Amino acid sequence: MEYIVTVQDAVTAFAPFMEPTNAELDAIEREMPVIRAEMDLLDAQIITIDRTPTELDERRIRRARRRVLAAHRDQVNTVTGQAGGAA
């Protein structure tokens, strides 16, 4: 008979190699404006899931989409500027 057990150590084990590196944390920090803008867009879209969007809802979604695009643009320009390439 074979027992089925959980692999608790793999889920909750604490080891230094499991922590994000400083480079990974820096990359996440650079992406935070995009992540926040995408979260705002998602929030605006979630509000309208179970109802007909009002004019205010549509404006909120449009503004959120523009913020996402601007955040992506800024991130690409920053990365391109750091790499020394032309934007």
PDB file of N, CA, C and O in Angstrom:
ATOM      1  N   MET A   1       0.842  -1.176   0.000  1.00  0.00           N
ATOM      2  CA  MET A   1       0.000   0.000   0.000  1.00  0.00           C
ATOM      3  C   MET A   1       0.885   1.237   0.000  1.00  0.00           C
ATOM      4  O   MET A   1       1.858   1.320   0.749  1.00  0.00           O
ATOM      5  N   GLU A   2       0.535   2.196  -0.851  1.00  0.00           N
ATOM      6  CA  GLU A   2       1.306   3.413  -0.959  1.00  0.00           C
ATOM      7  C   GLU A   2       0.535   4.558  -0.311  1.00  0.00           C
ATOM      8  O   GLU A   2      -0.644   4.766  -0.598  1.00  0.00           O
ATOM      9  N   TYR A   3       1.209   5.293   0.562  1.00  0.00           N
ATOM     10  CA  TYR A   3       0.555   6.412   1.224  1.00  0.00           C
ATOM     11  C   TYR A   3       0.746   7.686   0.405  1.00  0.00           C
ATOM     12  O   TYR A   3       1.803   7.923  -0.181  1.00  0.00           O
ATOM     13  N   ILE A   4      -0.291   8.479   0.384  1.00  0.00           N
ATOM     14  CA  ILE A   4      -0.205   9.773  -0.280  1.00  0.00           C
ATOM     15  C   ILE A   4      -0.060  10.824   0.815  1.00  0.00           C
ATOM     16  O   ILE A   4      -0.926  10.954   1.681  1.00  0.00           O
ATOM     17  N   VAL A   5       1.021  11.557   0.770  1.00  0.00           N
ATOM     18  CA  VAL A   5       1.270  12.578   1.786  1.00  0.00           C
ATOM     19  C   VAL A   5       1.545  13.906   1.107  1.00  0.00           C
ATOM     20  O   VAL A   5       1.923  13.951  -0.064  1.00  0.00           O
ATOM     21  N   THR A   6       1.357  14.973   1.841  1.00  0.00           N
ATOM     22  CA  THR A   6       1.649  16.290   1.291  1.00  0.00           C
ATOM     23  C   THR A   6       3.142  16.545   1.360  1.00  0.00           C
ATOM     24  O   THR A   6       3.850  15.972   2.188  1.00  0.00           O
ATOM     25  N   VAL A   7       3.590  17.383   0.509  1.00  0.00           N
ATOM     26  CA  VAL A   7       4.989  17.761   0.486  1.00  0.00           C
ATOM     27  C   VAL A   7       5.083  19.120   1.164  1.00  0.00           C
ATOM     28  O   VAL A   7       5.321  20.136   0.511  1.00  0.00           O
ATOM     29  N   GLN A   8       4.896  19.128   2.458  1.00  0.00           N
ATOM     30  CA  GLN A   8       4.836  20.374   3.213  1.00  0.00           C
ATOM     31  C   GLN A   8       6.160  21.132   3.169  1.00  0.00           C
ATOM     32  O   GLN A   8       6.164  22.361   3.099  1.00  0.00           O
ATOM     33  N   ASP A   9       7.267  20.427   3.209  1.00  0.00           N
ATOM     34  CA  ASP A   9       8.558  21.100   3.202  1.00  0.00           C
ATOM     35  C   ASP A   9       8.758  21.926   1.938  1.00  0.00           C
ATOM     36  O   ASP A   9       9.321  23.019   1.994  1.00  0.00           O
ATOM     37  N   ALA A  10       8.307  21.420   0.814  1.00  0.00           N
ATOM     38  CA  ALA A  10       8.498  22.134  -0.440  1.00  0.00           C
ATOM     39  C   ALA A  10       7.688  23.425  -0.483  1.00  0.00           C
ATOM     40  O   ALA A  10       8.068  24.374  -1.170  1.00  0.00           O
ATOM     41  N   VAL A  11       6.578  23.467   0.245  1.00  0.00           N
ATOM     42  CA  VAL A  11       5.713  24.634   0.214  1.00  0.00           C
ATOM     43  C   VAL A  11       6.143  25.671   1.248  1.00  0.00           C
ATOM     44  O   VAL A  11       6.170  26.866   0.953  1.00  0.00           O
ATOM     45  N   THR A  12       6.475  25.225   2.447  1.00  0.00           N
ATOM     46  CA  THR A  12       6.716  26.168   3.538  1.00  0.00           C
ATOM     47  C   THR A  12       8.173  26.247   3.975  1.00  0.00           C
ATOM     48  O   THR A  12       8.492  26.952   4.933  1.00  0.00           O
ATOM     49  N   ALA A  13       9.037  25.554   3.307  1.00  0.00           N
ATOM     50  CA  ALA A  13      10.440  25.564   3.730  1.00  0.00           C
ATOM     51  C   ALA A  13      11.037  26.951   3.543  1.00  0.00           C
ATOM     52  O   ALA A  13      10.721  27.651   2.581  1.00  0.00           O
ATOM     53  N   PHE A  14      11.886  27.332   4.454  1.00  0.00           N
ATOM     54  CA  PHE A  14      12.570  28.613   4.347  1.00  0.00           C
ATOM     55  C   PHE A  14      14.032  28.332   4.079  1.00  0.00           C
ATOM     56  O   PHE A  14      14.717  27.682   4.869  1.00  0.00           O
ATOM     57  N   ALA A  15      14.484  28.821   2.976  1.00  0.00           N
ATOM     58  CA  ALA A  15      15.896  28.671   2.641  1.00  0.00           C
ATOM     59  C   ALA A  15      16.330  29.940   1.921  1.00  0.00           C
ATOM     60  O   ALA A  15      15.554  30.509   1.154  1.00  0.00           O
ATOM     61  N   PRO A  16      17.540  30.385   2.153  1.00  0.00           N
ATOM     62  CA  PRO A  16      18.004  31.618   1.521  1.00  0.00           C
ATOM     63  C   PRO A  16      17.917  31.597  -0.007  1.00  0.00           C
ATOM     64  O   PRO A  16      17.675  32.633  -0.626  1.00  0.00           O
ATOM     65  N   PHE A  17      18.109  30.445  -0.609  1.00  0.00           N
ATOM     66  CA  PHE A  17      18.072  30.385  -2.060  1.00  0.00           C
ATOM     67  C   PHE A  17      16.652  30.560  -2.605  1.00  0.00           C
ATOM     68  O   PHE A  17      16.490  30.769  -3.807  1.00  0.00           O
ATOM     69  N   MET A  18      15.634  30.484  -1.771  1.00  0.00           N
ATOM     70  CA  MET A  18      14.259  30.639  -2.211  1.00  0.00           C
ATOM     71  C   MET A  18      13.824  32.105  -2.231  1.00  0.00           C
ATOM     72  O   MET A  18      12.791  32.433  -2.815  1.00  0.00           O
ATOM     73  N   GLU A  19      14.579  32.967  -1.615  1.00  0.00           N
ATOM     74  CA  GLU A  19      14.255  34.390  -1.574  1.00  0.00           C
ATOM     75  C   GLU A  19      14.645  35.052  -2.887  1.00  0.00           C
ATOM     76  O   GLU A  19      15.599  34.623  -3.536  1.00  0.00           O
ATOM     77  N   PRO A  20      13.914  36.100  -3.289  1.00  0.00           N
ATOM     78  CA  PRO A  20      14.301  36.799  -4.514  1.00  0.00           C
ATOM     79  C   PRO A  20      15.632  37.523  -4.329  1.00  0.00           C
ATOM     80  O   PRO A  20      15.957  37.998  -3.241  1.00  0.00           O
ATOM     81  N   THR A  21      16.368  37.591  -5.387  1.00  0.00           N
ATOM     82  CA  THR A  21      17.661  38.283  -5.337  1.00  0.00           C
ATOM     83  C   THR A  21      17.417  39.788  -5.392  1.00  0.00           C
ATOM     84  O   THR A  21      16.308  40.238  -5.678  1.00  0.00           O
ATOM     85  N   ASN A  22      18.454  40.552  -5.118  1.00  0.00           N
ATOM     86  CA  ASN A  22      18.335  42.008  -5.193  1.00  0.00           C
ATOM     87  C   ASN A  22      17.994  42.452  -6.608  1.00  0.00           C
ATOM     88  O   ASN A  22      17.231  43.400  -6.790  1.00  0.00           O
ATOM     89  N   ALA A  23      18.541  41.788  -7.599  1.00  0.00           N
ATOM     90  CA  ALA A  23      18.241  42.133  -8.993  1.00  0.00           C
ATOM     91  C   ALA A  23      16.767  41.876  -9.309  1.00  0.00           C
ATOM     92  O   ALA A  23      16.132  42.668 -10.005  1.00  0.00           O
ATOM     93  N   GLU A  24      16.226  40.770  -8.797  1.00  0.00           N
ATOM     94  CA  GLU A  24      14.812  40.472  -9.023  1.00  0.00           C
ATOM     95  C   GLU A  24      13.921  41.492  -8.314  1.00  0.00           C
ATOM     96  O   GLU A  24      12.912  41.923  -8.872  1.00  0.00           O
ATOM     97  N   LEU A  25      14.282  41.877  -7.101  1.00  0.00           N
ATOM     98  CA  LEU A  25      13.516  42.890  -6.382  1.00  0.00           C
ATOM     99  C   LEU A  25      13.566  44.234  -7.103  1.00  0.00           C
ATOM    100  O   LEU A  25      12.565  44.948  -7.154  1.00  0.00           O
ATOM    101  N   ASP A  26      14.722  44.581  -7.657  1.00  0.00           N
ATOM    102  CA  ASP A  26      14.846  45.823  -8.426  1.00  0.00           C
ATOM    103  C   ASP A  26      13.972  45.780  -9.673  1.00  0.00           C
ATOM    104  O   ASP A  26      13.343  46.776 -10.032  1.00  0.00           O
ATOM    105  N   ALA A  27      13.934  44.624 -10.334  1.00  0.00           N
ATOM    106  CA  ALA A  27      13.099  44.485 -11.531  1.00  0.00           C
ATOM    107  C   ALA A  27      11.620  44.631 -11.181  1.00  0.00           C
ATOM    108  O   ALA A  27      10.865  45.263 -11.920  1.00  0.00           O
ATOM    109  N   ILE A  28      11.213  44.058 -10.073  1.00  0.00           N
ATOM    110  CA  ILE A  28       9.821  44.196  -9.627  1.00  0.00           C
ATOM    111  C   ILE A  28       9.514  45.654  -9.315  1.00  0.00           C
ATOM    112  O   ILE A  28       8.450  46.158  -9.674  1.00  0.00           O
ATOM    113  N   GLU A  29      10.432  46.324  -8.657  1.00  0.00           N
ATOM    114  CA  GLU A  29      10.240  47.737  -8.312  1.00  0.00           C
ATOM    115  C   GLU A  29      10.110  48.592  -9.576  1.00  0.00           C
ATOM    116  O   GLU A  29       9.307  49.524  -9.609  1.00  0.00           O
ATOM    117  N   ARG A  30      10.888  48.285 -10.610  1.00  0.00           N
ATOM    118  CA  ARG A  30      10.791  49.030 -11.866  1.00  0.00           C
ATOM    119  C   ARG A  30       9.449  48.786 -12.556  1.00  0.00           C
ATOM    120  O   ARG A  30       8.937  49.665 -13.250  1.00  0.00           O
ATOM    121  N   GLU A  31       8.881  47.596 -12.366  1.00  0.00           N
ATOM    122  CA  GLU A  31       7.617  47.251 -13.003  1.00  0.00           C
ATOM    123  C   GLU A  31       6.395  47.697 -12.206  1.00  0.00           C
ATOM    124  O   GLU A  31       5.274  47.587 -12.703  1.00  0.00           O
ATOM    125  N   MET A  32       6.577  48.197 -10.984  1.00  0.00           N
ATOM    126  CA  MET A  32       5.442  48.550 -10.133  1.00  0.00           C
ATOM    127  C   MET A  32       4.503  49.584 -10.747  1.00  0.00           C
ATOM    128  O   MET A  32       3.292  49.426 -10.594  1.00  0.00           O
ATOM    129  N   PRO A  33       4.967  50.628 -11.428  1.00  0.00           N
ATOM    130  CA  PRO A  33       3.999  51.554 -12.042  1.00  0.00           C
ATOM    131  C   PRO A  33       3.082  50.863 -13.059  1.00  0.00           C
ATOM    132  O   PRO A  33       1.895  51.179 -13.142  1.00  0.00           O
ATOM    133  N   VAL A  34       3.628  49.931 -13.822  1.00  0.00           N
ATOM    134  CA  VAL A  34       2.815  49.190 -14.786  1.00  0.00           C
ATOM    135  C   VAL A  34       1.832  48.288 -14.047  1.00  0.00           C
ATOM    136  O   VAL A  34       0.659  48.207 -14.412  1.00  0.00           O
ATOM    137  N   ILE A  35       2.307  47.620 -13.020  1.00  0.00           N
ATOM    138  CA  ILE A  35       1.444  46.726 -12.247  1.00  0.00           C
ATOM    139  C   ILE A  35       0.302  47.504 -11.615  1.00  0.00           C
ATOM    140  O   ILE A  35      -0.847  47.064 -11.665  1.00  0.00           O
ATOM    141  N   ARG A  36       0.600  48.657 -11.019  1.00  0.00           N
ATOM    142  CA  ARG A  36      -0.452  49.475 -10.398  1.00  0.00           C
ATOM    143  C   ARG A  36      -1.458  49.966 -11.431  1.00  0.00           C
ATOM    144  O   ARG A  36      -2.663  49.950 -11.179  1.00  0.00           O
ATOM    145  N   ALA A  37      -0.975  50.402 -12.587  1.00  0.00           N
ATOM    146  CA  ALA A  37      -1.876  50.879 -13.632  1.00  0.00           C
ATOM    147  C   ALA A  37      -2.771  49.742 -14.131  1.00  0.00           C
ATOM    148  O   ALA A  37      -3.961  49.947 -14.374  1.00  0.00           O
ATOM    149  N   GLU A  38      -2.203  48.553 -14.283  1.00  0.00           N
ATOM    150  CA  GLU A  38      -3.010  47.416 -14.723  1.00  0.00           C
ATOM    151  C   GLU A  38      -4.029  47.015 -13.664  1.00  0.00           C
ATOM    152  O   GLU A  38      -5.136  46.594 -14.001  1.00  0.00           O
ATOM    153  N   MET A  39      -3.672  47.139 -12.395  1.00  0.00           N
ATOM    154  CA  MET A  39      -4.623  46.851 -11.319  1.00  0.00           C
ATOM    155  C   MET A  39      -5.777  47.854 -11.329  1.00  0.00           C
ATOM    156  O   MET A  39      -6.929  47.480 -11.115  1.00  0.00           O
ATOM    157  N   ASP A  40      -5.468  49.123 -11.578  1.00  0.00           N
ATOM    158  CA  ASP A  40      -6.520  50.139 -11.658  1.00  0.00           C
ATOM    159  C   ASP A  40      -7.468  49.847 -12.824  1.00  0.00           C
ATOM    160  O   ASP A  40      -8.683  49.991 -12.691  1.00  0.00           O
ATOM    161  N   LEU A  41      -6.911  49.439 -13.961  1.00  0.00           N
ATOM    162  CA  LEU A  41      -7.748  49.087 -15.106  1.00  0.00           C
ATOM    163  C   LEU A  41      -8.626  47.894 -14.775  1.00  0.00           C
ATOM    164  O   LEU A  41      -9.815  47.888 -15.090  1.00  0.00           O
ATOM    165  N   LEU A  42      -8.055  46.899 -14.150  1.00  0.00           N
ATOM    166  CA  LEU A  42      -8.828  45.718 -13.771  1.00  0.00           C
ATOM    167  C   LEU A  42      -9.940  46.086 -12.799  1.00  0.00           C
ATOM    168  O   LEU A  42     -11.060  45.592 -12.929  1.00  0.00           O
ATOM    169  N   ASP A  43      -9.650  46.939 -11.833  1.00  0.00           N
ATOM    170  CA  ASP A  43     -10.678  47.389 -10.892  1.00  0.00           C
ATOM    171  C   ASP A  43     -11.814  48.099 -11.627  1.00  0.00           C
ATOM    172  O   ASP A  43     -12.986  47.854 -11.340  1.00  0.00           O
ATOM    173  N   ALA A  44     -11.476  48.969 -12.565  1.00  0.00           N
ATOM    174  CA  ALA A  44     -12.497  49.693 -13.328  1.00  0.00           C
ATOM    175  C   ALA A  44     -13.349  48.724 -14.152  1.00  0.00           C
ATOM    176  O   ALA A  44     -14.557  48.919 -14.292  1.00  0.00           O
ATOM    177  N   GLN A  45     -12.723  47.691 -14.691  1.00  0.00           N
ATOM    178  CA  GLN A  45     -13.475  46.716 -15.485  1.00  0.00           C
ATOM    179  C   GLN A  45     -14.339  45.832 -14.599  1.00  0.00           C
ATOM    180  O   GLN A  45     -15.449  45.472 -14.989  1.00  0.00           O
ATOM    181  N   ILE A  46     -13.858  45.481 -13.428  1.00  0.00           N
ATOM    182  CA  ILE A  46     -14.618  44.628 -12.510  1.00  0.00           C
ATOM    183  C   ILE A  46     -15.889  45.332 -12.060  1.00  0.00           C
ATOM    184  O   ILE A  46     -16.933  44.700 -11.902  1.00  0.00           O
ATOM    185  N   ILE A  47     -15.800  46.637 -11.854  1.00  0.00           N
ATOM    186  CA  ILE A  47     -16.966  47.393 -11.407  1.00  0.00           C
ATOM    187  C   ILE A  47     -18.126  47.238 -12.387  1.00  0.00           C
ATOM    188  O   ILE A  47     -19.286  47.222 -11.976  1.00  0.00           O
ATOM    189  N   THR A  48     -17.823  47.124 -13.664  1.00  0.00           N
ATOM    190  CA  THR A  48     -18.877  47.087 -14.681  1.00  0.00           C
ATOM    191  C   THR A  48     -19.285  45.678 -15.095  1.00  0.00           C
ATOM    192  O   THR A  48     -20.052  45.520 -16.045  1.00  0.00           O
ATOM    193  N   ILE A  49     -18.797  44.667 -14.417  1.00  0.00           N
ATOM    194  CA  ILE A  49     -19.108  43.288 -14.823  1.00  0.00           C
ATOM    195  C   ILE A  49     -20.602  43.000 -14.740  1.00  0.00           C
ATOM    196  O   ILE A  49     -21.171  42.435 -15.674  1.00  0.00           O
ATOM    197  N   ASP A  50     -21.237  43.372 -13.655  1.00  0.00           N
ATOM    198  CA  ASP A  50     -22.621  42.966 -13.432  1.00  0.00           C
ATOM    199  C   ASP A  50     -23.638  44.083 -13.679  1.00  0.00           C
ATOM    200  O   ASP A  50     -24.770  44.010 -13.201  1.00  0.00           O
ATOM    201  N   ARG A  51     -23.243  45.096 -14.410  1.00  0.00           N
ATOM    202  CA  ARG A  51     -24.179  46.176 -14.737  1.00  0.00           C
ATOM    203  C   ARG A  51     -23.778  46.819 -16.055  1.00  0.00           C
ATOM    204  O   ARG A  51     -22.676  46.615 -16.564  1.00  0.00           O
ATOM    205  N   THR A  52     -24.684  47.581 -16.575  1.00  0.00           N
ATOM    206  CA  THR A  52     -24.390  48.332 -17.794  1.00  0.00           C
ATOM    207  C   THR A  52     -23.506  49.510 -17.422  1.00  0.00           C
ATOM    208  O   THR A  52     -23.851  50.277 -16.524  1.00  0.00           O
ATOM    209  N   PRO A  53     -22.374  49.667 -18.092  1.00  0.00           N
ATOM    210  CA  PRO A  53     -21.467  50.767 -17.740  1.00  0.00           C
ATOM    211  C   PRO A  53     -22.117  52.133 -17.983  1.00  0.00           C
ATOM    212  O   PRO A  53     -22.739  52.368 -19.019  1.00  0.00           O
ATOM    213  N   THR A  54     -21.962  53.005 -17.024  1.00  0.00           N
ATOM    214  CA  THR A  54     -22.427  54.372 -17.181  1.00  0.00           C
ATOM    215  C   THR A  54     -21.357  55.167 -17.918  1.00  0.00           C
ATOM    216  O   THR A  54     -20.272  54.656 -18.196  1.00  0.00           O
ATOM    217  N   GLU A  55     -21.667  56.412 -18.229  1.00  0.00           N
ATOM    218  CA  GLU A  55     -20.688  57.271 -18.892  1.00  0.00           C
ATOM    219  C   GLU A  55     -19.458  57.456 -18.005  1.00  0.00           C
ATOM    220  O   GLU A  55     -18.329  57.485 -18.495  1.00  0.00           O
ATOM    221  N   LEU A  56     -19.683  57.580 -16.705  1.00  0.00           N
ATOM    222  CA  LEU A  56     -18.573  57.716 -15.763  1.00  0.00           C
ATOM    223  C   LEU A  56     -17.699  56.463 -15.765  1.00  0.00           C
ATOM    224  O   LEU A  56     -16.472  56.558 -15.731  1.00  0.00           O
ATOM    225  N   ASP A  57     -18.330  55.294 -15.805  1.00  0.00           N
ATOM    226  CA  ASP A  57     -17.570  54.040 -15.854  1.00  0.00           C
ATOM    227  C   ASP A  57     -16.718  53.966 -17.116  1.00  0.00           C
ATOM    228  O   ASP A  57     -15.557  53.560 -17.070  1.00  0.00           O
ATOM    229  N   GLU A  58     -17.303  54.361 -18.235  1.00  0.00           N
ATOM    230  CA  GLU A  58     -16.563  54.317 -19.497  1.00  0.00           C
ATOM    231  C   GLU A  58     -15.370  55.268 -19.465  1.00  0.00           C
ATOM    232  O   GLU A  58     -14.295  54.934 -19.964  1.00  0.00           O
ATOM    233  N   ARG A  59     -15.555  56.449 -18.882  1.00  0.00           N
ATOM    234  CA  ARG A  59     -14.431  57.387 -18.751  1.00  0.00           C
ATOM    235  C   ARG A  59     -13.353  56.828 -17.838  1.00  0.00           C
ATOM    236  O   ARG A  59     -12.162  56.970 -18.111  1.00  0.00           O
ATOM    237  N   ARG A  60     -13.778  56.189 -16.748  1.00  0.00           N
ATOM    238  CA  ARG A  60     -12.821  55.605 -15.808  1.00  0.00           C
ATOM    239  C   ARG A  60     -11.983  54.526 -16.497  1.00  0.00           C
ATOM    240  O   ARG A  60     -10.772  54.448 -16.290  1.00  0.00           O
ATOM    241  N   ILE A  61     -12.627  53.703 -17.307  1.00  0.00           N
ATOM    242  CA  ILE A  61     -11.918  52.638 -18.020  1.00  0.00           C
ATOM    243  C   ILE A  61     -10.966  53.239 -19.054  1.00  0.00           C
ATOM    244  O   ILE A  61      -9.826  52.792 -19.182  1.00  0.00           O
ATOM    245  N   ARG A  62     -11.433  54.253 -19.793  1.00  0.00           N
ATOM    246  CA  ARG A  62     -10.555  54.896 -20.788  1.00  0.00           C
ATOM    247  C   ARG A  62      -9.322  55.501 -20.122  1.00  0.00           C
ATOM    248  O   ARG A  62      -8.202  55.342 -20.608  1.00  0.00           O
ATOM    249  N   ARG A  63      -9.540  56.200 -19.000  1.00  0.00           N
ATOM    250  CA  ARG A  63      -8.395  56.796 -18.293  1.00  0.00           C
ATOM    251  C   ARG A  63      -7.438  55.727 -17.795  1.00  0.00           C
ATOM    252  O   ARG A  63      -6.220  55.889 -17.870  1.00  0.00           O
ATOM    253  N   ALA A  64      -7.989  54.638 -17.288  1.00  0.00           N
ATOM    254  CA  ALA A  64      -7.144  53.551 -16.788  1.00  0.00           C
ATOM    255  C   ALA A  64      -6.340  52.928 -17.935  1.00  0.00           C
ATOM    256  O   ALA A  64      -5.167  52.599 -17.761  1.00  0.00           O
ATOM    257  N   ARG A  65      -6.963  52.767 -19.100  1.00  0.00           N
ATOM    258  CA  ARG A  65      -6.237  52.229 -20.261  1.00  0.00           C
ATOM    259  C   ARG A  65      -5.097  53.156 -20.663  1.00  0.00           C
ATOM    260  O   ARG A  65      -3.999  52.704 -20.986  1.00  0.00           O
ATOM    261  N   ARG A  66      -5.372  54.464 -20.640  1.00  0.00           N
ATOM    262  CA  ARG A  66      -4.319  55.427 -20.983  1.00  0.00           C
ATOM    263  C   ARG A  66      -3.172  55.363 -19.982  1.00  0.00           C
ATOM    264  O   ARG A  66      -2.006  55.466 -20.364  1.00  0.00           O
ATOM    265  N   ARG A  67      -3.497  55.195 -18.706  1.00  0.00           N
ATOM    266  CA  ARG A  67      -2.441  55.093 -17.688  1.00  0.00           C
ATOM    267  C   ARG A  67      -1.602  53.835 -17.900  1.00  0.00           C
ATOM    268  O   ARG A  67      -0.385  53.861 -17.713  1.00  0.00           O
ATOM    269  N   VAL A  68      -2.244  52.739 -18.290  1.00  0.00           N
ATOM    270  CA  VAL A  68      -1.496  51.506 -18.576  1.00  0.00           C
ATOM    271  C   VAL A  68      -0.544  51.731 -19.744  1.00  0.00           C
ATOM    272  O   VAL A  68       0.631  51.368 -19.679  1.00  0.00           O
ATOM    273  N   LEU A  69      -1.057  52.331 -20.809  1.00  0.00           N
ATOM    274  CA  LEU A  69      -0.203  52.590 -21.974  1.00  0.00           C
ATOM    275  C   LEU A  69       0.944  53.531 -21.619  1.00  0.00           C
ATOM    276  O   LEU A  69       2.078  53.321 -22.049  1.00  0.00           O
ATOM    277  N   ALA A  70       0.649  54.567 -20.837  1.00  0.00           N
ATOM    278  CA  ALA A  70       1.702  55.517 -20.439  1.00  0.00           C
ATOM    279  C   ALA A  70       2.745  54.837 -19.559  1.00  0.00           C
ATOM    280  O   ALA A  70       3.942  55.090 -19.700  1.00  0.00           O
ATOM    281  N   ALA A  71       2.293  53.975 -18.654  1.00  0.00           N
ATOM    282  CA  ALA A  71       3.237  53.270 -17.778  1.00  0.00           C
ATOM    283  C   ALA A  71       4.128  52.334 -18.593  1.00  0.00           C
ATOM    284  O   ALA A  71       5.331  52.245 -18.346  1.00  0.00           O
ATOM    285  N   HIS A  72       3.531  51.631 -19.571  1.00  0.00           N
ATOM    286  CA  HIS A  72       4.335  50.769 -20.446  1.00  0.00           C
ATOM    287  C   HIS A  72       5.333  51.602 -21.244  1.00  0.00           C
ATOM    288  O   HIS A  72       6.501  51.230 -21.364  1.00  0.00           O
ATOM    289  N   ARG A  73       4.877  52.721 -21.784  1.00  0.00           N
ATOM    290  CA  ARG A  73       5.762  53.597 -22.547  1.00  0.00           C
ATOM    291  C   ARG A  73       6.923  54.083 -21.689  1.00  0.00           C
ATOM    292  O   ARG A  73       8.078  54.044 -22.114  1.00  0.00           O
ATOM    293  N   ASP A  74       6.610  54.543 -20.474  1.00  0.00           N
ATOM    294  CA  ASP A  74       7.658  55.038 -19.582  1.00  0.00           C
ATOM    295  C   ASP A  74       8.651  53.936 -19.228  1.00  0.00           C
ATOM    296  O   ASP A  74       9.857  54.174 -19.165  1.00  0.00           O
ATOM    297  N   GLN A  75       8.137  52.728 -18.997  1.00  0.00           N
ATOM    298  CA  GLN A  75       9.024  51.614 -18.657  1.00  0.00           C
ATOM    299  C   GLN A  75       9.943  51.279 -19.832  1.00  0.00           C
ATOM    300  O   GLN A  75      11.139  51.061 -19.638  1.00  0.00           O
ATOM    301  N   VAL A  76       9.400  51.235 -21.039  1.00  0.00           N
ATOM    302  CA  VAL A  76      10.207  50.921 -22.211  1.00  0.00           C
ATOM    303  C   VAL A  76      11.248  52.017 -22.428  1.00  0.00           C
ATOM    304  O   VAL A  76      12.405  51.725 -22.729  1.00  0.00           O
ATOM    305  N   ASN A  77      10.842  53.272 -22.276  1.00  0.00           N
ATOM    306  CA  ASN A  77      11.791  54.376 -22.461  1.00  0.00           C
ATOM    307  C   ASN A  77      12.881  54.346 -21.410  1.00  0.00           C
ATOM    308  O   ASN A  77      14.032  54.655 -21.718  1.00  0.00           O
ATOM    309  N   THR A  78      12.560  53.988 -20.191  1.00  0.00           N
ATOM    310  CA  THR A  78      13.544  53.901 -19.133  1.00  0.00           C
ATOM    311  C   THR A  78      14.543  52.783 -19.409  1.00  0.00           C
ATOM    312  O   THR A  78      15.753  52.974 -19.283  1.00  0.00           O
ATOM    313  N   VAL A  79      14.029  51.620 -19.785  1.00  0.00           N
ATOM    314  CA  VAL A  79      14.902  50.469 -20.079  1.00  0.00           C
ATOM    315  C   VAL A  79      15.764  50.779 -21.285  1.00  0.00           C
ATOM    316  O   VAL A  79      16.956  50.470 -21.290  1.00  0.00           O
ATOM    317  N   THR A  80      15.170  51.394 -22.326  1.00  0.00           N
ATOM    318  CA  THR A  80      15.932  51.729 -23.520  1.00  0.00           C
ATOM    319  C   THR A  80      17.001  52.771 -23.203  1.00  0.00           C
ATOM    320  O   THR A  80      18.118  52.701 -23.713  1.00  0.00           O
ATOM    321  N   GLY A  81      16.645  53.741 -22.351  1.00  0.00           N
ATOM    322  CA  GLY A  81      17.606  54.771 -21.966  1.00  0.00           C
ATOM    323  C   GLY A  81      18.754  54.195 -21.163  1.00  0.00           C
ATOM    324  O   GLY A  81      19.892  54.639 -21.313  1.00  0.00           O
ATOM    325  N   GLN A  82      18.481  53.212 -20.313  1.00  0.00           N
ATOM    326  CA  GLN A  82      19.542  52.599 -19.511  1.00  0.00           C
ATOM    327  C   GLN A  82      20.456  51.752 -20.385  1.00  0.00           C
ATOM    328  O   GLN A  82      21.652  51.633 -20.119  1.00  0.00           O
ATOM    329  N   ALA A  83      19.879  51.161 -21.434  1.00  0.00           N
ATOM    330  CA  ALA A  83      20.685  50.301 -22.309  1.00  0.00           C
ATOM    331  C   ALA A  83      21.513  51.124 -23.283  1.00  0.00           C
ATOM    332  O   ALA A  83      22.408  50.600 -23.946  1.00  0.00           O
ATOM    333  N   GLY A  84      21.210  52.421 -23.368  1.00  0.00           N
ATOM    334  CA  GLY A  84      21.976  53.272 -24.250  1.00  0.00           C
ATOM    335  C   GLY A  84      21.480  53.292 -25.668  1.00  0.00           C
ATOM    336  O   GLY A  84      22.148  53.832 -26.550  1.00  0.00           O
ATOM    337  N   GLY A  85      20.289  52.699 -25.915  1.00  0.00           N
ATOM    338  CA  GLY A  85      19.740  52.685 -27.261  1.00  0.00           C
ATOM    339  C   GLY A  85      18.914  53.929 -27.525  1.00  0.00           C
ATOM    340  O   GLY A  85      18.618  54.695 -26.608  1.00  0.00           O
ATOM    341  N   ALA A  86      18.551  54.125 -28.758  1.00  0.00           N
ATOM    342  CA  ALA A  86      17.727  55.266 -29.120  1.00  0.00           C
ATOM    343  C   ALA A  86      16.262  54.887 -28.992  1.00  0.00           C
ATOM    344  O   ALA A  86      15.858  53.796 -29.392  1.00  0.00           O
ATOM    345  N   ALA A  87      15.456  55.805 -28.425  1.00  0.00           N
ATOM    346  CA  ALA A  87      14.042  55.517 -28.237  1.00  0.00           C
ATOM    347  C   ALA A  87      13.208  55.985 -29.405  1.00  0.00           C
ATOM    348  O   ALA A  87      11.989  55.816 -29.401  1.00  0.00           O
TER     349      ALA A  87
END
